[in-house]
């Protein structure tokens, strides 16, 4: 079983990496980009029967800093 966790900074939290990417895109001639938010994707190989609640617990305890980040879970 696989799970994919998407972690992003919450709205309102400064994203210096996203801003650096936006600036670099502008410098490369991509003028239409007004904002970039950068996040991460974590793919987990799990034992069959692992629940979404267990993956969310992993996120709450380790994979996401829930003070400044939000996350979503996809099970496959």
Backbone as CSV, one residue per row, in Angstrom:
resi,resn,N_x,N_y,N_z,CA_x,CA_y,CA_z,C_x,C_y,C_z
1,UNK,0.846,-1.174,0.000,0.000,0.000,0.000,0.893,1.239,0.000
2,UNK,0.461,2.246,-0.706,1.227,3.488,-0.777,0.381,4.643,-0.264
3,UNK,1.050,5.629,0.287,0.408,6.879,0.677,1.269,8.018,0.161
4,UNK,0.610,9.069,-0.239,1.306,10.282,-0.673,0.798,11.418,0.215
5,UNK,1.742,12.112,0.840,1.420,13.230,1.719,1.925,14.511,1.058
6,UNK,1.030,15.474,0.881,1.391,16.787,0.335,1.454,17.767,1.507
7,UNK,2.595,18.433,1.659,2.793,19.381,2.749,3.070,20.760,2.138
8,UNK,2.298,21.751,2.584,2.470,23.126,2.095,2.456,24.084,3.276
9,UNK,3.157,25.197,3.126,3.052,26.246,4.134,1.627,26.797,4.122
10,UNK,1.131,27.120,5.306,-0.212,27.696,5.401,-0.225,29.080,4.763
11,UNK,-1.408,29.503,4.294,-1.561,30.850,3.745,-1.167,31.861,4.821
12,UNK,-0.470,32.885,4.426,-0.032,33.912,5.361,1.356,33.677,5.934
13,UNK,1.907,32.471,5.762,3.260,32.182,6.238,4.245,32.530,5.122
14,UNK,5.251,33.317,5.442,6.256,33.731,4.459,6.935,32.508,3.852
15,UNK,7.058,32.504,2.520,7.673,31.389,1.796,8.883,31.911,1.014
16,UNK,10.058,32.018,1.659,11.218,32.576,0.975,11.676,31.738,-0.216
17,UNK,11.533,30.409,-0.157,11.910,29.577,-1.306,10.978,29.851,-2.485
18,UNK,9.701,29.950,-2.219,8.748,30.262,-3.280,9.036,31.615,-3.908
19,UNK,9.363,32.591,-3.073,9.682,33.925,-3.582,10.952,33.893,-4.428
20,UNK,11.953,33.115,-4.023,13.184,32.989,-4.807,12.891,32.348,-6.164
21,UNK,12.027,31.341,-6.187,11.652,30.705,-7.458,10.904,31.694,-8.342
22,UNK,9.960,32.461,-7.754,9.219,33.461,-8.538,10.178,34.476,-9.153
23,UNK,11.128,34.937,-8.365,12.105,35.921,-8.857,12.950,35.314,-9.979
24,UNK,13.415,34.092,-9.803,14.245,33.437,-10.814,13.468,33.220,-12.110
25,UNK,12.203,32.854,-12.004,11.386,32.695,-13.216,11.262,34.007,-13.970
26,UNK,11.078,35.103,-13.224,11.019,36.417,-13.862,12.321,36.758,-14.557
27,UNK,13.441,36.433,-13.915,14.753,36.705,-14.501,14.993,35.873,-15.760
28,UNK,14.332,34.719,-15.848,14.461,33.865,-17.033,13.476,34.239,-18.134
29,UNK,12.686,35.288,-17.905,11.787,35.774,-18.940,10.347,35.293,-18.806
30,UNK,10.009,34.612,-17.739,8.635,34.165,-17.519,7.908,35.238,-16.712
31,UNK,7.362,36.226,-17.423,6.839,37.425,-16.782,5.468,37.236,-16.148
32,UNK,4.739,36.194,-16.467,3.368,36.057,-15.997,3.210,35.424,-14.629
33,UNK,4.292,35.159,-13.903,4.193,34.482,-12.616,4.159,35.530,-11.505
34,UNK,3.037,35.617,-10.795,2.914,36.624,-9.742,3.115,36.050,-8.349
35,UNK,3.123,34.730,-8.212,3.342,34.135,-6.903,3.689,32.664,-7.013
36,UNK,4.527,32.190,-6.108,4.915,30.777,-6.063,4.893,30.340,-4.604
37,UNK,4.274,29.197,-4.333,4.326,28.559,-3.018,4.994,27.212,-3.222
38,UNK,6.010,26.939,-2.460,6.747,25.687,-2.602,6.407,24.768,-1.441
39,UNK,6.247,23.486,-1.742,5.940,22.501,-0.708,6.747,21.244,-0.924
40,UNK,6.268,20.165,-0.332,6.963,18.892,-0.497,5.935,17.769,-0.594
41,UNK,6.355,16.694,-1.244,5.544,15.485,-1.360,6.341,14.356,-0.724
42,UNK,5.697,13.613,0.156,6.333,12.488,0.828,5.572,11.231,0.426
43,UNK,6.267,10.263,-0.157,5.639,8.998,-0.540,6.038,7.925,0.462
44,UNK,5.057,7.216,0.971,5.285,6.180,1.971,4.855,4.827,1.419
45,UNK,5.684,3.807,1.598,5.308,2.425,1.329,4.875,1.838,2.664
46,UNK,3.623,1.422,2.743,3.043,1.001,4.012,2.563,-0.442,3.956
47,UNK,2.451,-1.051,5.118,1.876,-2.390,5.207,0.397,-2.325,4.836
48,UNK,-0.089,-3.360,4.186,-1.515,-3.425,3.862,-2.327,-3.270,5.144
49,UNK,-3.418,-2.536,5.028,-4.281,-2.341,6.184,-3.953,-1.110,7.004
50,UNK,-2.866,-0.405,6.666,-2.552,0.839,7.377,-3.661,1.839,7.088
51,UNK,-4.174,2.472,8.109,-5.313,3.371,7.936,-4.869,4.798,7.650
52,UNK,-5.787,5.560,7.091,-5.533,6.978,6.859,-5.290,7.682,8.191
53,UNK,-5.986,7.256,9.228,-5.787,7.849,10.553,-4.350,7.658,11.035
54,UNK,-3.760,6.524,10.730,-2.365,6.275,11.114,-1.424,7.203,10.363
55,UNK,-1.686,7.399,9.066,-0.848,8.300,8.267,-0.998,9.731,8.780
56,UNK,-2.210,10.131,9.128,-2.421,11.476,9.679,-1.680,11.643,10.999
57,UNK,-1.641,10.591,11.807,-0.885,10.649,13.053,0.603,10.844,12.770
58,UNK,1.108,10.164,11.717,2.508,10.353,11.311,2.761,11.812,10.941
59,UNK,1.820,12.395,10.222,1.951,13.797,9.810,1.972,14.721,11.022
60,UNK,1.049,14.483,11.951,0.947,15.331,13.135,2.195,15.245,14.011
61,UNK,2.816,14.063,14.059,3.959,13.856,14.954,5.302,14.149,14.314
62,UNK,5.403,14.010,12.959,6.732,14.125,12.349,6.753,14.801,10.985
63,UNK,5.870,14.415,10.088,6.024,14.793,8.682,5.682,16.248,8.380
64,UNK,4.824,16.865,9.187,4.441,18.265,8.950,4.549,19.047,10.253
65,UNK,4.993,20.271,10.143,4.968,21.191,11.280,3.611,21.884,11.231
66,UNK,2.660,21.369,11.984,1.273,21.828,11.841,1.044,23.252,12.329
67,UNK,2.039,23.864,12.940,1.920,25.265,13.320,1.944,26.137,12.067
68,UNK,2.812,25.786,11.103,2.972,26.624,9.912,2.642,25.900,8.613
69,UNK,2.395,24.575,8.677,2.157,23.803,7.461,0.811,23.086,7.531
70,UNK,0.217,22.917,6.366,-0.960,22.067,6.241,-0.564,20.855,5.412
71,UNK,-1.372,19.805,5.475,-1.046,18.588,4.719,-2.325,17.940,4.243
72,UNK,-2.176,17.122,3.202,-3.269,16.278,2.728,-2.687,14.895,2.466
73,UNK,-3.538,13.876,2.589,-3.115,12.487,2.461,-3.886,11.827,1.329
74,UNK,-3.178,11.098,0.469,-3.782,10.266,-0.572,-3.335,8.832,-0.339
75,UNK,-4.282,7.918,-0.255,-3.955,6.507,-0.133,-4.160,5.823,-1.478
76,UNK,-3.252,4.922,-1.844,-3.386,4.204,-3.126,-3.185,2.726,-2.928
